Amino acid sequence: MALVRGHPFVEERRVNHVRDMNTAISLEKREMNTTIYFDRIDTPLGGMLLAANDVALTGAWFDGERYPPAIDERWQRRRDLPVLRRAAAMLAEYFDGTRKAFDIPLAPEGTRFQLAVWDQIFRVPYGETIPYRELAARSGRPEAVRAAGAATGRNPLTIFVPCHRIVGADGSLTGYAGGLDRKRALLALERDDLVAAARRAA
């Protein structure tokens, strides 16, 4: 995966080590008995489940999403875990309109292509959208539009990896694991915030 400037996105490498904020945190393959820490929070668009390992956010899902995680005995609730508290605070700032980017370590699990797609989704700026075809091209497989769409739908980091910014070729709001109403609301939140900021600067 390409590195994301200014963001510690996780990538898959043979040698695992933590780098500074302008590079990446390496991905360690999770063992079956590895603990997953989680918490639940409320947002203006409904409840969310947040999951993390010791240092990075591994998942963020709206209640009722199409592909929720399978919660088992490895999952432990940890409201005091710093990464989960930080993620919750950042989401509150996002919905308040005071945060436009997320600088928190992310460690999603997926195939090499899924990770490449999620990395490119992460790069789409606040308030902007791109079509699936462009996402596929940016991910290195311009012919794999449907596969890019499928990877987008499997994004485990709602909002932090902003898959709501991926749209149909004609700009239509096609598909969103959290529901199209939430996709509309998230895009409207960002659009209205940018319009308000432009008016204040005028």
PyMOL commands that set and color helices and strands:
alter all, ss='L'
color gray80, all
select helices_A, chain A and resi 82-96+112-123+132-138+145-153+163-165+180-201
alter helices_A, ss='H'
color red, helices_A
select strands_A, chain A and resi 9-11+24-26+36-43+46-52+57-62+75-77+130-131+166-167
alter strands_A, ss='S'
color yellow, strands_A
deselect
rebuild
show_as cartoon
